[in-house]
């Protein structure tokens, strides 16, 4: 299921899906050729492959890759391919289709300011004008201190222009007046966080006498600013950022993500640094995957952004590299990062700057190569965490070794790669100077319950003949709901032996049933949204593009044959169960029960005979 859709009205999202040509959207990045049956095929943009397994069904507005499992509609494709949020994808497609989006103002919604119809576009436009204003000001005489600040850190005019650096002049309302003349209202500027109300009630600028960095979202739109103090008589904080607004949520924002997103996806790694100039230094030094948080600690929401960029999954082997100063604060930040490390499937590392220098200072002192060498010299985050943890104890004493073991064993237990846990247990035993057995026991105690759950995870069932029938029945409901209609709806979920397929069947009921549907992407997304099972959601994507077990166009007879084959195994099993009960019953002492079961058996045998005749109609 998708995240909350930015409060755009559901009917408008459905309209966007209905009016969007998925072949046109995907065709901009993937060469598509006919795959027969109205479907298209091409090389998957989400994983490397030599033969095409990426299928697009234009008639239903969906795609699915049988190689990597990626699937969805045009909105989902833009989210994955262009690294946009759900609402950003909807707005982009709406703009292309000429659809004016409406925003809900009632009902449950996330906390915070509510965007109004067209509000986001207005706030984005105000920020775009503000960027131009601030950039022009950077060349003014009053901005000499800002230019010197950048130059002292190795950034000239070209770098300043590349990253959009600007200067807020020594004026209380220069930006506010400039934007008001461009038609923006006072309320819009306050909502955007660009202006605020003075005690006198007049409109004044939020930033004054500061060096500014524009903060962009994944699509490249400016949504806020980071402002650095330059003058000693400025009694404000060293860094001042845009406040929370309808378009700026600091817990979701990563500075430099607009420059880094494609390289992160291409190289399969992201470098996390601490400041704006550190991002600039890494990019200028030849490490274009660097990003930084904006006035807040690296947290869960930031991890979500990077996971989407990295396509972080069980099969992914990419890297997250944290860079921290070597001082106490940096070490504390690194250990905090290890606690969040488990949210990534990919490998996580730490690169510690030498002599407590940040990447910007390191580049200035030792050059671009030193920055790249620092990142290349990264070490696994778990190694750093273990070394730091046991360093706090006196390993020359029994008490110190035992306590260090107790503190370090849970860290080993947290390692996602189970194959590495025994090796790290041996390493920990060696570092502590202890026998392996007590260390391994401590790790196993920390693992208790977790390993069992991992080992008992269900495996995907092979596609037996009956599973193929179950899949074909669901394909009819998803791809041809008008044809399948009431016939499909009359055959309930109990006829599906595969739990994932049963979850899809239940989702079809929850979405209103095939008999209430109109073919197309809106119906398929409705079923996907109604499916509570994550594997079932993937199956919906797959079944929406997978060809039917039929050469030609399906008709009512084909639906009848498929549903007959679907029901026959369950009816046959119930017949066997009743016969078994009858054999165990005494027809004299349990006459009524015996007669009831015999009558039920007769009816079921008649039903089975009819189903066999229908199924013999052949596929």
C-alpha angles and dihedrals in degrees: 000000000000125000121258105305098235089266093287108153112266093231090055091052088050089050091051090051092047096049097042121097103218090194090059093047095048092036089068090071106017128054105230127199133182115280096181129257091060093297127124129216136199145149111296114253091206101060139017115265137157099209122043117259097155108109128193124193105198094183090059097033096234140113136199135181114215089196103057103010097241112148147146141100134305091282092054091046092057090046091056101033100039097028093236128151120248094260092045090054092048092049093048093051091043090054092052092048094046093242119152106218121221124208127219117241097181135063133034115333138155117285119263138057115341117231114230127213106298092357096121092053091051093049092047090050091050091052092048090055091045091054091055091047094050093044090054090050092055089072094051124105091249091060095062091111091054093050090048091050091055094043092051087057094049100262121127133184094287093055091044090054093044093056095036096242115180144170131241105218129230092267133106097221111008094121094041092053091045093053094043088057088054090058103263116139126232090246091053092051093048092046089050091054091238095111138023138194118263123218088260089058095249124130114255136174119266093216124051132170093356140123109245136207118193112230114215134193125229092278092055098252116140108241102166148344140249113214126200122205113239107172129067093223091058103106094191127102120289090249125027120188135191110276123242109292136166089273102030120069109166094202089062099040127096118185113232094020091124091058095038105041099089094043090048090054093042098046097035095231142089128203116212115207132172109237147032094250089048089058091049092047094051093048092047090047092056102267102111096172096077121122135167138202120250112236096321140076121273104266149163097292092050088052089054091055092051094044089057092049093046094041084229108203142140090278095047120107100179127130140248110197119194118198118203136166114259093240127102093270091052092050091050090051090050093053090048088052090054090059089056091041092090090068089070122072091196123079120280127209141176127224112195117204114234118247090009092288121150118225092265093052091043092053092048093049101038108012139245094305091059090058092050091046091052091055092042089053093059120140129209110276091230091059091053093046093049093047093048093046097052092041089073093066134071102245091188089076130066091230092052094049093048093047092047089051091051092051096043101042094073089054090057089047090056094060106117096209103078092196090064098050097081091049092050090047088056091046091050091050090051094047091050095044091235136128115269096238099070091042092050089048091053091050092048091050089054090048096049110130095007097073092046090054091049094048093048095051108133118253123222112267119238117251101260118184091265092049088054089055091048090050092048092052090052091046088057091052093047100038101030107023094151090056097040094041119130093358090064095041091054091064107074134214093264089078091067114087096185109082093214092051089045089055089053090049090051090049090055089056090047090052091056102271132276090274091066096047137098116212117259147068095305090061093046093049090048090057093045091051091048092052111098093188114087093209088049091056089055090047090054089058092047096046092048092067103025111109119248120250088256138093105222137009118331118241136183091274091057090050090051093049092048094049091047091054089046094055100039099080094052094046089048091051092050089051090053091049092051093047089052091052092048091053090055095048126089106228090209103047094034098036099144095047091044093052092046092052092045090053091048090049092052091051093048092048089053089050092048091050091052092047091051090052091049093046090051086066081090137227 
